[in-house]
Protein backbone atom coordinates (compact mmCIF):
# COMPACT_ATOMS: atom_id res chain seq x y z
CA UNK A 1 0.00 0.00 0.00
CA UNK A 2 1.43 3.42 -0.91
CA UNK A 3 2.21 5.81 1.90
CA UNK A 4 -0.06 8.82 2.34
CA UNK A 5 2.79 11.15 3.28
CA UNK A 6 5.30 10.51 0.48
CA UNK A 7 5.32 14.25 -0.30
CA UNK A 8 6.54 14.91 3.26
CA UNK A 9 9.29 12.31 2.82
CA UNK A 10 10.41 14.12 -0.32
CA UNK A 11 10.31 17.48 1.51
CA UNK A 12 12.51 16.13 4.33
CA UNK A 13 14.93 14.65 1.79
CA UNK A 14 15.13 18.07 0.11
CA UNK A 15 15.85 19.79 3.45
CA UNK A 16 18.65 17.30 4.14
CA UNK A 17 20.11 17.64 0.64
CA UNK A 18 20.07 21.44 0.89
CA UNK A 19 22.32 21.15 3.95
CA UNK A 20 24.62 18.57 2.39
CA UNK A 21 23.50 15.77 4.71
CA UNK A 22 24.57 12.31 3.61
CA UNK A 23 26.12 9.24 5.22
CA UNK A 24 28.24 9.81 7.16
CA UNK A 25 27.19 13.19 8.52
CA UNK A 26 27.68 15.45 11.50
CA UNK A 27 24.50 15.66 13.58
CA UNK A 28 24.06 19.46 13.54
CA UNK A 29 23.20 19.67 9.83
CA UNK A 30 20.66 16.83 10.05
CA UNK A 31 19.05 18.37 13.14
CA UNK A 32 18.78 21.78 11.46
CA UNK A 33 17.17 20.14 8.41
CA UNK A 34 14.68 18.30 10.61
CA UNK A 35 13.83 21.51 12.48
CA UNK A 36 13.21 23.34 9.21
CA UNK A 37 11.03 20.46 8.02
CA UNK A 38 9.03 20.52 11.28
CA UNK A 39 8.44 24.26 11.05
CA UNK A 40 6.65 23.67 7.76
CA UNK A 41 4.09 21.28 9.25
CA UNK A 42 0.62 22.08 10.49
CA UNK A 43 0.73 20.30 13.86
CA UNK A 44 -2.87 20.70 14.97
CA UNK A 45 -6.20 20.48 13.17
CA UNK A 46 -9.60 21.20 14.72
CA UNK A 47 -8.18 20.98 18.24
CA UNK A 48 -6.86 17.43 17.71
CA UNK A 49 -3.24 16.43 17.56
CA UNK A 50 -2.85 14.92 14.10
CA UNK A 51 0.85 15.51 13.59
CA UNK A 52 3.47 15.13 16.28
CA UNK A 53 7.22 15.40 16.44
CA UNK A 54 9.27 12.96 18.49
CA UNK A 55 12.97 12.72 19.25
CA UNK A 56 14.31 9.38 20.52
CA UNK A 57 17.76 8.53 21.88
CA UNK A 58 19.18 5.15 22.85
CA UNK A 59 21.40 2.20 22.05
CA UNK A 60 19.62 -0.71 20.40
CA UNK A 61 20.59 -3.90 18.58
CA UNK A 62 18.24 -3.84 15.57
CA UNK A 63 20.80 -5.12 13.06
CA UNK A 64 22.89 -7.66 14.97
CA UNK A 65 25.24 -5.11 16.49
CA UNK A 66 24.48 -2.35 18.98
CA UNK A 67 24.09 1.15 17.55
CA UNK A 68 23.37 4.46 19.23
CA UNK A 69 20.33 6.14 17.69
CA UNK A 70 19.39 9.80 17.58
CA UNK A 71 16.06 9.57 15.78
CA UNK A 72 13.95 12.67 15.19
CA UNK A 73 10.67 11.69 13.56
CA UNK A 74 7.31 13.06 12.54
CA UNK A 75 4.14 11.08 13.22
CA UNK A 76 1.08 11.63 11.01
CA UNK A 77 -2.38 10.44 12.00
CA UNK A 78 -4.31 8.75 9.22
CA UNK A 79 -8.09 9.16 9.03
CA UNK A 80 -10.72 8.25 6.47
CA UNK A 81 -13.21 10.57 4.78
CA UNK A 82 -15.45 10.37 7.88
CA UNK A 83 -12.54 11.38 10.14
CA UNK A 84 -12.31 7.86 11.60
CA UNK A 85 -8.85 6.86 12.85
CA UNK A 86 -6.96 4.44 10.58
CA UNK A 87 -3.44 4.43 12.01
CA UNK A 88 -0.20 6.36 11.87
CA UNK A 89 2.70 6.88 9.53
CA UNK A 90 6.09 7.85 10.97
CA UNK A 91 8.74 9.68 8.97
CA UNK A 92 12.16 8.96 10.51
CA UNK A 93 15.36 10.94 10.13
CA UNK A 94 17.36 8.22 11.85
CA UNK A 95 20.97 8.96 12.77
CA UNK A 96 23.01 6.03 14.10
CA UNK A 97 26.60 5.33 15.07
CA UNK A 98 28.67 2.94 17.13
CA UNK A 99 27.99 3.42 20.83
CA UNK A 100 30.62 5.22 22.87
CA UNK A 101 31.26 5.50 26.60
CA UNK A 102 29.44 8.86 26.45
CA UNK A 103 26.26 7.21 25.09
CA UNK A 104 26.20 4.39 27.67
CA UNK A 105 22.89 4.31 29.49
CA UNK A 106 21.23 7.02 27.38
CA UNK A 107 17.61 6.28 26.67
CA UNK A 108 15.13 9.14 26.33
CA UNK A 109 12.41 10.57 24.15
CA UNK A 110 10.36 13.75 23.94
CA UNK A 111 7.07 14.41 22.11
CA UNK A 112 5.97 17.80 20.80
CA UNK A 113 2.40 17.40 22.10
CA UNK A 114 3.37 18.86 25.49
CA UNK A 115 4.54 22.19 24.04
CA UNK A 116 2.69 25.30 22.90
CA UNK A 117 4.55 25.50 19.60
CA UNK A 118 7.35 23.93 17.62
CA UNK A 119 9.96 26.45 18.77
CA UNK A 120 9.26 25.66 22.44
CA UNK A 121 9.57 21.97 21.59
CA UNK A 122 12.91 22.44 19.82
CA UNK A 123 14.24 24.46 22.76
CA UNK A 124 13.21 21.72 25.18
CA UNK A 125 14.87 19.03 23.06
CA UNK A 126 18.08 21.05 22.78
CA UNK A 127 18.13 21.46 26.57
CA UNK A 128 18.06 17.68 27.12
CA UNK A 129 21.37 16.20 28.36
CA UNK A 130 20.89 13.32 25.91
CA UNK A 131 20.67 15.76 23.02
CA UNK A 132 23.88 17.50 24.06
CA UNK A 133 25.70 14.14 24.13
CA UNK A 134 24.26 13.15 20.74
CA UNK A 135 25.47 16.40 19.23
CA UNK A 136 29.06 15.82 20.39
CA UNK A 137 29.46 12.63 18.36
CA UNK A 138 31.36 13.39 15.17
CA UNK A 139 29.68 11.19 12.60
CA UNK A 140 26.40 9.35 12.03
CA UNK A 141 24.94 7.14 9.34
CA UNK A 142 21.63 8.57 8.10
CA UNK A 143 18.52 6.61 7.16
CA UNK A 144 15.31 8.30 6.05
CA UNK A 145 12.18 6.20 6.05
CA UNK A 146 8.40 6.32 6.14
CA UNK A 147 6.74 3.51 8.10
CA UNK A 148 3.16 2.58 8.91
CA UNK A 149 2.56 1.88 12.60
trRosetta pair geometry for C-beta under 8 A, 3 or more apart (Angstrom, degrees):
i j d omega theta_ij theta_ji phi_ij phi_ji
1 148 7.7 34 76 -42 116 155
2 6 6.9 -41 175 -36 99 132
3 6 5.1 127 80 -56 99 82
3 9 7.2 62 96 -20 145 136
3 89 5.8 113 -156 -137 102 146
3 146 4.9 61 -150 126 169 133
3 148 7.1 -152 -108 -55 88 93
4 76 7.2 -145 85 114 111 140
4 78 6.0 136 18 -110 154 109
4 89 6.1 -169 45 -12 94 149
5 8 4.3 -24 174 29 98 120
5 9 6.5 112 120 -23 79 87
5 76 5.1 143 -60 18 148 163
5 89 5.2 177 18 94 122 144
5 91 6.3 -103 115 -54 133 120
5 146 6.2 -167 79 -145 97 134
6 9 5.3 -48 -153 32 41 117
6 10 6.5 40 151 -18 68 102
6 146 6.9 -143 -94 38 54 171
7 10 5.7 -52 -151 37 34 112
7 11 6.4 37 149 -22 64 104
8 11 5.4 -50 -145 35 36 114
8 12 6.4 37 154 -18 66 101
8 37 7.9 94 -172 -173 84 111
8 41 7.8 43 -129 -96 123 105
8 74 6.9 -112 161 87 137 144
8 76 7.2 158 24 -51 163 142
8 91 5.7 -108 117 -60 115 161
8 146 7.8 122 79 -101 96 128
9 12 6.0 -54 -150 36 30 108
9 13 6.4 31 151 -18 63 107
9 91 5.8 -152 -84 -129 73 118
9 144 6.9 128 -159 153 88 113
9 146 4.8 -69 -77 -43 129 129
10 13 5.5 -52 -146 37 33 114
10 14 6.4 37 153 -22 64 104
11 14 5.6 -52 -150 34 32 113
11 15 6.6 36 150 -20 64 102
11 37 6.3 132 123 -132 98 95
11 40 7.0 -127 163 93 141 148
12 15 5.6 -50 -149 33 36 113
12 16 6.4 34 153 -17 66 105
12 33 7.3 94 -165 146 67 104
12 34 7.3 23 -143 -107 104 62
12 37 4.8 35 -103 -120 77 151
12 74 7.8 -157 -71 11 136 129
12 91 6.2 162 -13 159 155 130
12 93 6.3 -134 -180 -75 131 111
12 144 6.3 170 111 -147 120 129
13 16 5.7 -55 -149 38 32 111
13 17 6.2 32 153 -19 66 108
13 144 6.0 146 -83 120 85 170
14 17 5.7 -53 -142 39 31 111
14 18 6.2 37 156 -25 64 105
15 18 5.8 -54 -149 31 28 114
15 19 6.9 8 156 -3 60 109
15 33 4.1 136 135 -166 99 90
15 34 7.4 140 114 -64 140 27
15 36 5.2 175 -145 83 127 116
15 37 4.8 -117 1 -60 165 96
16 19 6.2 -73 -156 46 31 99
16 21 4.0 -82 -171 60 86 126
16 29 7.9 89 -147 137 64 95
16 30 6.5 15 -123 -120 99 70
16 33 4.6 93 -84 166 54 164
16 93 7.3 -179 -73 -136 126 115
16 142 7.3 150 -159 171 142 153
16 144 7.0 -129 -4 -65 160 139
17 20 7.5 43 -173 -74 34 23
17 21 7.1 -84 -65 47 26 79
18 33 7.2 149 58 -113 92 105
19 29 4.4 167 147 -172 121 99
19 30 7.6 -177 93 -71 137 33
19 32 6.1 153 -115 83 157 111
19 33 4.9 -128 17 -64 140 109
20 29 6.4 -61 68 -169 82 154
21 25 4.9 33 -150 -127 72 158
21 29 5.0 -178 -76 120 94 113
21 30 5.0 113 -130 -81 140 75
21 33 5.8 -81 -12 -11 145 153
21 142 6.1 102 160 -73 103 170
22 25 5.9 147 60 -63 40 107
22 142 6.8 -157 173 37 20 131
23 140 7.7 -83 -125 113 76 59
23 141 4.7 33 -145 -145 118 65
23 142 4.8 -144 -72 31 88 80
23 143 7.9 37 -73 -56 135 59
24 139 4.2 21 164 -175 136 109
24 140 6.3 146 -158 68 83 29
24 141 6.0 -57 -103 -79 72 52
24 142 7.8 136 -139 -9 33 86
25 29 6.1 -104 179 63 115 117
25 30 5.7 106 115 -41 138 112
25 95 7.5 -96 71 -122 104 110
25 139 7.0 133 63 -148 22 64
25 140 5.8 -37 65 62 75 83
25 142 5.5 21 19 -35 126 123
26 29 5.8 84 73 7 87 100
26 30 7.8 -173 93 0 47 92
26 138 6.6 -52 -109 -174 84 48
26 139 6.6 -47 -82 -92 53 52
26 140 7.6 98 -137 16 11 89
27 30 5.7 -67 -153 44 44 108
27 31 5.8 41 155 -22 79 110
27 70 6.3 9 -129 82 130 157
27 95 5.9 87 -111 178 90 167
27 134 6.0 165 -148 143 168 86
27 135 5.3 -136 86 -118 133 53
27 137 6.5 73 -22 65 128 87
27 140 5.8 74 -74 -6 82 132
28 31 5.8 -58 -145 38 29 110
28 32 6.3 28 158 -18 65 107
28 135 6.4 68 -70 -149 79 99
29 32 5.8 -54 -146 36 30 110
29 33 6.4 32 153 -19 63 106
30 33 5.7 -54 -149 36 32 113
30 34 6.4 32 153 -19 65 105
30 72 8.0 165 139 29 97 121
30 93 6.2 166 178 159 104 118
30 95 5.8 133 99 -70 162 127
30 140 7.1 -67 7 66 154 134
30 142 6.2 -165 -103 -106 138 124
31 34 5.7 -53 -147 37 32 111
31 35 6.3 35 153 -21 65 104
31 72 7.0 121 -119 -18 66 146
31 135 7.3 -26 -18 -99 155 101
32 35 5.6 -51 -146 35 32 113
32 36 6.4 34 154 -19 64 104
33 36 5.8 -54 -150 36 31 111
33 37 6.3 35 151 -20 64 106
33 93 7.4 -178 94 -149 105 151
34 37 5.4 -53 -149 36 33 116
34 38 6.3 34 154 -20 66 106
34 72 4.5 70 -178 97 160 148
34 93 4.9 -151 -88 52 117 162
35 38 5.7 -55 -147 37 31 111
35 39 6.5 36 154 -25 64 102
35 122 5.6 63 -126 -117 113 138
36 39 5.8 -49 -151 28 32 114
36 40 7.1 27 153 -16 60 106
37 40 6.1 -68 -165 34 32 110
37 41 7.4 35 146 -31 65 103
37 74 7.3 -114 128 -39 116 139
37 93 7.8 152 38 -50 154 143
38 41 5.7 -49 -157 15 42 116
38 53 5.3 27 -128 -89 130 142
38 74 6.7 -173 -98 -86 83 115
38 112 7.9 -179 -163 -80 131 154
38 118 5.5 167 137 -154 107 132
38 122 7.6 157 83 -66 144 111
39 118 5.8 175 -97 106 58 153
41 51 5.4 -141 166 138 127 152
41 53 7.9 152 53 -57 149 103
41 74 6.7 -177 -73 -144 160 138
41 118 7.7 130 57 -82 95 143
42 45 6.6 66 132 -65 116 90
42 51 6.7 107 87 25 55 141
43 49 7.3 -14 161 -142 79 74
43 50 7.7 174 -177 59 36 71
43 51 4.8 -112 -126 81 54 101
43 52 7.0 86 -156 -91 101 39
43 53 7.4 -50 -115 -15 129 94
43 112 6.6 -84 -155 122 146 138
43 118 6.6 157 -20 -63 148 101
44 47 7.0 19 173 -109 110 12
44 48 7.1 160 -159 74 73 35
44 49 6.1 -42 -107 -100 81 52
44 50 7.0 130 -130 20 29 84
44 51 7.6 -112 -51 43 35 85
45 48 6.1 -27 74 59 72 86
45 50 4.9 -1 24 5 110 138
48 77 7.9 -77 135 54 113 162
49 52 5.9 37 169 -63 115 103
49 77 7.6 115 115 -23 61 136
49 113 5.4 13 -128 -117 159 107
50 76 7.1 12 151 -158 79 58
50 77 4.4 -107 -152 39 65 117
50 79 7.8 -64 -130 -13 116 119
51 74 6.6 -6 -171 -177 96 99
51 75 6.9 162 -154 84 47 56
51 76 5.6 -6 -106 -106 83 63
51 77 7.1 -116 -61 9 46 83
52 74 7.4 163 86 -157 41 54
52 75 4.7 -8 60 56 89 105
52 111 5.7 -10 175 -164 127 100
52 112 5.3 179 -161 50 71 99
52 113 5.4 -22 -122 -50 123 94
53 72 7.1 -9 -173 -170 98 92
53 73 7.3 162 -155 87 55 44
53 74 5.7 -28 -101 -103 68 68
53 75 7.7 -172 -82 17 19 78
53 111 7.2 141 82 -160 52 50
53 112 3.9 65 48 -27 89 133
53 118 7.1 80 3 -128 146 91
53 121 6.2 105 68 147 127 152
54 72 7.3 163 90 -153 49 47
54 73 5.2 -14 64 62 93 90
54 74 7.8 170 22 -89 75 22
54 75 6.3 42 -4 -16 116 112
54 109 6.2 0 -174 -175 99 109
54 110 7.1 166 -150 83 56 42
54 111 5.2 -19 -98 -101 84 66
54 112 7.2 -105 -61 -7 47 83
55 70 7.6 -11 -171 -173 96 72
55 71 7.1 153 -158 83 49 51
55 72 4.8 -19 -103 -99 82 73
55 73 7.7 162 -88 18 36 65
55 109 6.5 174 88 -149 51 60
55 110 5.4 0 51 51 95 88
55 125 5.1 85 17 -133 154 127
55 128 8.0 -178 95 26 134 154
55 131 7.3 23 141 -88 149 106
56 69 6.6 -1 108 115 98 112
56 70 7.8 169 86 -153 55 29
56 71 4.5 -14 60 63 98 103
56 72 7.9 -179 21 -75 65 28
56 73 7.2 5 5 7 105 110
56 108 7.6 176 -151 93 45 48
56 109 4.5 -9 -104 -102 70 103
57 68 7.9 -2 -169 -178 76 88
57 69 6.9 179 -143 91 34 67
57 70 5.7 6 -106 -106 81 65
57 71 7.6 -176 -73 23 37 74
57 106 5.3 -61 138 149 115 112
57 107 6.7 -168 97 -129 76 24
57 108 4.9 10 50 53 109 82
57 109 7.0 -171 20 -73 67 55
57 128 7.9 180 -4 128 144 138
57 130 4.3 168 62 163 165 130
57 131 7.3 -130 -57 -68 142 52
57 134 6.0 -115 -117 -59 121 131
58 68 7.4 -156 116 -147 23 61
58 69 5.9 -7 63 53 63 96
58 106 6.2 -153 -101 110 45 74
58 107 4.0 46 -106 -115 109 75
58 108 7.2 167 -57 20 89 46
59 66 5.3 23 173 -177 106 110
59 67 6.8 -179 -147 89 67 29
59 68 4.9 -36 -91 -93 82 66
59 69 7.3 158 -97 10 29 76
59 99 4.7 27 -117 -90 133 130
59 103 6.0 116 -57 136 113 114
59 104 7.6 -13 -9 -111 148 38
59 106 7.0 95 -17 61 90 83
59 107 7.6 -83 24 -72 67 89
60 66 7.0 169 92 -141 18 68
60 67 6.6 -25 64 60 65 76
60 69 6.1 -10 22 -2 106 125
61 64 6.9 73 180 -87 92 1
61 65 6.6 -141 -136 113 86 9
61 66 4.9 -46 -79 -83 86 61
61 67 7.5 132 -99 12 39 71
62 67 7.1 -53 31 35 93 115
63 67 6.8 34 30 -11 112 127
66 98 7.9 75 97 -150 79 58
66 99 5.4 -25 127 -7 115 126
67 96 4.3 23 159 -177 129 118
67 97 6.7 140 -163 65 86 19
67 98 6.8 -67 -121 -95 63 32
67 99 7.0 178 -153 -38 17 81
68 96 6.5 157 77 -152 47 63
68 97 5.5 -23 57 65 98 74
68 98 7.1 24 10 115 96 18
68 99 4.6 124 -44 -94 102 67
68 100 7.2 -45 -18 10 151 73
68 103 4.3 -32 -110 176 146 163
68 106 7.3 46 -144 64 111 123
68 134 7.8 -167 147 -112 118 84
68 137 7.4 -179 89 -76 140 165
69 94 6.3 -36 -151 -160 105 93
69 95 7.0 134 -158 78 53 55
69 96 5.0 -21 -97 -97 69 89
70 95 4.4 -19 66 69 93 111
70 96 7.6 -177 25 -77 64 41
70 131 8.0 103 -141 -122 117 56
70 134 4.2 114 -94 -157 136 137
70 140 6.8 -78 41 -108 112 152
71 92 5.8 -29 -165 -153 104 103
71 93 7.2 152 -158 73 52 54
71 94 4.7 -3 -115 -113 96 73
71 95 6.9 -160 -76 31 49 65
72 92 7.9 138 85 -156 44 53
72 93 5.0 -13 71 59 89 109
73 90 5.2 16 169 -178 133 101
73 91 6.1 161 -160 80 77 49
73 92 4.6 -28 -101 -100 109 58
73 93 6.7 -176 -84 18 53 69
73 94 7.8 17 -69 -62 101 76
74 90 7.1 162 80 -154 44 56
74 91 4.6 -5 55 54 95 105
75 88 5.4 -10 -171 -171 99 127
75 89 7.4 161 -153 83 52 42
75 90 5.0 -20 -100 -100 74 82
75 91 7.9 -162 -73 21 30 69
75 149 7.8 -51 -133 43 106 131
76 88 6.5 146 74 -159 49 69
76 89 4.8 -11 57 59 104 90
76 90 7.6 -173 19 -79 71 34
76 91 7.3 49 -12 -11 107 102
77 85 6.9 -61 -174 -128 107 87
77 88 5.9 -39 -102 -101 47 78
78 85 7.5 89 82 -165 62 53
78 86 4.2 -69 112 70 104 108
78 87 5.0 1 48 63 122 67
78 88 6.4 -165 3 -89 91 22
78 89 6.3 80 -46 -13 113 92
79 82 8.0 -125 165 74 98 48
79 83 5.1 1 168 -147 140 40
79 84 6.1 146 -159 65 83 33
79 85 5.9 -44 -102 -94 80 36
79 86 6.0 169 -107 2 22 95
80 83 7.2 -75 67 -6 61 13
80 84 4.9 -5 36 52 106 92
80 86 5.8 110 -41 -52 82 119
87 148 6.2 32 131 -170 139 96
87 149 6.8 172 176 81 100 47
88 148 7.3 143 86 -159 51 53
88 149 4.8 -25 76 65 103 93
89 146 6.0 10 176 -177 112 93
89 147 6.8 164 -156 83 65 37
89 148 5.5 -37 -100 -97 75 58
89 149 7.3 148 -108 16 23 78
90 146 7.3 171 85 -149 42 49
90 147 5.2 -15 59 61 90 90
90 149 5.6 30 -8 -7 113 126
91 144 7.7 -1 -177 -171 82 83
91 145 7.5 -175 -148 95 47 40
91 146 5.1 -12 -101 -101 74 81
92 143 7.0 4 110 103 116 86
92 144 6.7 176 89 -147 68 39
92 145 5.0 2 50 56 107 82
92 146 7.7 -165 17 -75 73 33
92 147 7.0 24 -10 5 112 108
93 142 7.3 -25 -176 -157 70 98
93 144 6.0 0 -109 -106 58 81
94 142 7.1 138 81 -159 57 47
94 143 4.5 -20 68 64 111 92
94 144 7.4 -175 24 -80 78 31
94 145 7.0 -3 4 20 119 102
95 134 7.7 104 88 -176 130 114
95 140 3.8 12 -172 162 99 154
95 141 7.2 149 -156 71 51 44
95 142 5.9 -19 -100 -98 69 68
96 140 6.1 118 49 -162 24 93
96 141 5.3 -28 66 58 82 95
96 143 7.2 5 8 7 111 110
97 100 7.9 -4 113 -24 113 100
97 137 5.7 174 54 161 157 142
97 139 6.3 129 -109 94 132 62
97 140 4.9 -92 -45 -108 106 63
97 141 6.7 153 -78 7 60 77
99 103 4.9 -130 -150 79 77 125
99 104 6.9 91 170 -72 118 62
100 103 5.1 90 48 9 72 99
100 104 7.7 -102 98 -27 44 79
100 137 6.8 177 5 -106 137 107
101 104 5.6 -26 -158 -10 41 119
102 133 5.3 -179 154 -156 106 109
102 136 6.8 -82 150 81 162 128
102 137 7.5 -170 77 -70 131 90
103 106 5.1 -77 -165 21 61 126
103 133 6.3 150 -90 146 62 128
103 134 7.8 74 -104 -86 103 63
103 137 7.4 18 -54 -67 119 132
106 130 5.0 132 -157 -127 113 100
106 133 6.2 -143 -85 77 149 149
106 134 7.9 169 161 -56 160 89
108 128 6.4 175 124 -175 151 135
108 130 4.4 -166 37 -12 135 162
110 114 8.0 -90 -170 40 82 123
110 121 7.6 161 135 -163 112 84
110 124 6.4 -163 176 119 150 110
110 125 5.6 -170 73 -94 141 80
110 128 6.6 -142 -25 -62 142 145
111 114 6.2 98 84 -1 88 95
112 115 5.7 -72 -165 39 59 110
112 118 6.7 -6 -149 -110 133 63
112 121 4.3 2 -125 -121 85 154
114 121 8.0 123 66 -102 71 91
115 118 7.6 110 104 -91 126 19
115 120 4.2 -177 -173 98 114 108
115 121 4.1 -179 54 -67 158 79
115 124 6.3 -144 -84 3 134 140
116 120 5.2 64 46 16 84 154
117 120 5.3 98 56 9 69 101
117 121 7.2 -128 105 -4 39 92
118 121 5.4 -54 -150 37 37 117
118 122 6.3 37 154 -20 69 102
119 122 5.7 -49 -145 36 34 110
119 123 6.4 36 154 -19 64 104
120 123 5.7 -53 -149 36 31 113
120 124 6.4 32 153 -20 64 106
121 124 5.8 -57 -150 35 30 110
121 125 6.4 30 154 -18 66 104
122 125 5.7 -52 -147 36 34 112
122 126 6.2 28 157 -15 66 109
123 126 5.9 -60 -145 41 29 108
123 127 6.4 28 154 -21 64 109
124 127 5.7 -58 -149 35 31 111
124 128 7.2 48 149 -40 61 92
125 128 5.8 -40 -164 2 38 117
125 131 5.5 120 159 -80 70 150
126 131 5.7 -134 -123 126 30 153
126 132 8.0 81 -177 -65 54 75
127 131 7.4 60 53 46 23 134
128 131 4.2 94 68 -1 96 105
128 132 7.1 -164 93 -7 54 81
129 132 5.7 -54 -152 34 37 112
129 133 6.6 37 152 -17 68 102
130 133 5.8 -53 -151 36 34 110
130 134 6.3 35 151 -20 66 106
131 134 5.6 -55 -147 36 32 112
131 135 6.3 29 156 -19 66 107
132 135 5.9 -56 -148 36 29 110
132 136 6.9 32 153 -25 61 104
133 136 5.9 -58 -157 26 35 112
133 137 7.5 40 151 -29 64 95
134 137 6.3 -47 -165 13 39 111
137 140 6.7 79 107 -58 119 91
